[in-house]
Amino acid sequence: MPILMSTRCRLLCLGLLAAALAGCAGSPGGARPQGAAAANAASSADSLAQTSWELVRWTQPGGALRDIPHGDNGEPVRLTFLAQGKQYRVNGFSGCNRYMGSYKLQGGKLYIDAPATTRMACVPPERARLETDYLRGLAAIDTFTLDNGGAPRHLTFNLRGGDVLEFARRQDPPTP
């Protein structure tokens, strides 16, 4: 019996390790910048810091627009980039829950790690699907664009599956 228990324990530990490593994976290849403004942003770790964005358009492969419902209190889907010292974080609202994670601009690419979320119930099924797809999408960005390098107002993520997420800049968070 003790041998069986240790085998189960080993399998459980291996499973937990695999899950932990998968959760840390984020965007494996990183998002490549498209255009001069995005390339400029990708060259500096602080270029997106202290900016806040609202998801305003979601185009699916083939051109169909996806509905982007707001939360129960009217809160839109948001993405905020924050930097404090050498810590680069993302957070926001994904339709039902708040999320947080990290990001980096390295080697000319943008990486957003798989975010952690709160666990609020998401009753409307369309909002639950949007939230799941949005959070997966943050870890599957193929390319990104900005409308200009100085004070960009428009950010676009082109996902590996063909979806396009468009964000409009909103009031930036205060500098720490």
C-alpha positions in Angstrom: 0.0 0.0 0.0 2.8 2.5 0.8 4.2 2.0 -2.7 0.9 2.7 -4.3 0.5 5.9 -2.2 3.9 7.2 -3.2 3.1 6.6 -6.9 -0.1 8.5 -6.6 1.8 11.3 -4.8 4.4 11.4 -7.6 1.7 11.5 -10.3 -0.1 14.3 -8.5 3.1 16.3 -8.1 4.0 15.8 -11.7 0.5 17.0 -12.7 0.7 20.1 -10.5 4.2 20.9 -11.9 2.9 20.6 -15.5 0.0 22.8 -14.8 2.2 25.4 -13.1 4.5 25.4 -16.1 1.7 25.7 -18.5 0.2 28.6 -16.6 3.6 30.5 -16.8 3.8 30.0 -20.5 2.0 33.2 -21.7 2.7 34.1 -25.3 5.3 31.6 -26.3 6.6 33.5 -29.4 5.7 37.0 -28.3 3.6 39.5 -30.4 5.6 41.0 -33.2 5.0 44.8 -33.7 3.5 46.0 -37.0 4.3 49.5 -38.1 6.7 52.1 -36.9 4.8 53.2 -33.8 4.5 49.6 -32.5 8.2 48.8 -33.4 9.2 51.9 -31.4 7.0 50.8 -28.5 8.5 47.3 -28.5 12.0 48.7 -28.2 11.4 50.2 -24.7 10.2 48.3 -21.7 8.3 51.3 -20.3 6.6 52.5 -23.5 3.1 51.0 -22.7 3.4 51.7 -18.9 0.7 53.7 -17.3 -1.7 53.4 -20.2 -5.3 52.1 -20.0 -7.3 50.7 -22.9 -11.0 49.7 -23.6 -11.9 46.9 -26.0 -14.1 48.7 -28.5 -14.2 46.2 -31.4 -13.7 42.5 -31.9 -13.5 41.3 -35.5 -13.7 37.5 -36.0 -12.0 35.7 -38.9 -14.2 36.3 -42.0 -15.1 39.9 -40.8 -18.0 39.3 -38.5 -18.1 41.6 -35.5 -18.4 40.1 -32.1 -20.7 41.7 -29.5 -18.8 43.1 -26.5 -21.2 43.3 -23.6 -20.3 45.4 -20.6 -20.3 44.1 -17.0 -23.3 44.3 -14.7 -22.4 47.8 -13.6 -21.7 49.0 -17.1 -18.0 48.5 -16.9 -16.3 47.9 -20.2 -13.6 45.2 -21.0 -10.4 47.0 -20.1 -6.6 46.4 -20.3 -4.2 48.5 -18.2 -0.4 48.4 -18.4 1.4 49.4 -15.2 5.1 49.6 -14.3 6.6 50.2 -10.9 10.4 49.9 -10.9 11.2 46.7 -12.8 7.8 45.1 -12.3 5.5 45.3 -15.4 1.9 44.3 -14.8 -1.3 44.2 -16.7 -4.8 44.3 -15.1 -8.3 45.0 -16.1 -11.8 43.8 -16.4 -12.7 40.9 -18.7 -16.5 41.1 -18.7 -17.3 39.4 -15.4 -14.1 39.3 -13.4 -11.0 41.4 -12.8 -7.7 40.0 -14.0 -4.0 40.6 -13.4 -0.8 39.3 -14.9 2.5 40.6 -16.2 3.9 41.8 -19.5 7.2 42.6 -21.0 8.6 44.2 -24.1 11.7 42.3 -24.9 13.6 41.6 -28.1 11.2 43.8 -30.0 8.2 41.7 -29.0 5.3 42.1 -26.5 4.6 39.2 -24.1 1.5 39.1 -21.9 1.5 36.2 -19.4 -1.6 34.2 -18.8 -3.6 36.4 -16.3 -5.1 35.2 -13.0 -8.7 36.3 -12.4 -11.2 36.7 -9.6 -13.9 34.0 -9.5 -17.2 35.9 -9.8 -20.1 34.1 -11.3 -20.7 35.0 -14.9 -24.4 34.4 -15.5 -25.0 35.5 -19.1 -23.5 32.8 -21.3 -22.4 35.2 -24.0 -20.4 37.3 -21.4 -18.8 34.1 -20.0 -17.7 33.0 -23.5 -16.4 36.5 -24.2 -14.4 36.6 -21.0 -12.9 33.1 -21.6 -12.0 34.0 -25.2 -10.6 37.4 -24.3 -8.3 36.0 -21.6 -7.1 33.2 -23.9 -6.6 35.9 -26.6 -4.2 37.9 -24.4 -1.9 34.9 -24.4 -2.3 34.3 -28.2 -1.3 37.7 -29.7 0.5 37.3 -33.0 1.1 41.0 -33.9 0.2 44.4 -32.4 -0.1 47.9 -33.8 -0.3 51.4 -32.4 -1.6 54.4 -34.3 1.4 56.6 -33.5 4.5 56.5 -31.3 4.1 59.7 -29.3 0.7 59.3 -27.5 -1.1 56.4 -29.1 -4.9 56.4 -29.0 -5.5 53.1 -30.8 -4.0 49.7 -30.0 -4.8 46.5 -32.1 -4.0 42.9 -31.2 -4.1 40.4 -34.1 -4.5 37.0 -32.6 -3.1 33.8 -33.9 -6.6 32.4 -34.7 -7.4 35.4 -36.9 -9.4 37.5 -34.5 -8.6 41.2 -34.2 -9.1 43.1 -30.9 -9.2 46.9 -31.2 -8.7 49.1 -28.1 -9.2 52.8 -27.6 -7.1 54.6 -25.1 -8.9 55.8 -22.0 -7.9 57.8 -19.0 -4.4 56.7 -17.9 -3.8 55.4 -14.4 -1.8 57.7 -12.1 2.0 57.3 -12.2 3.2 55.6 -9.0 
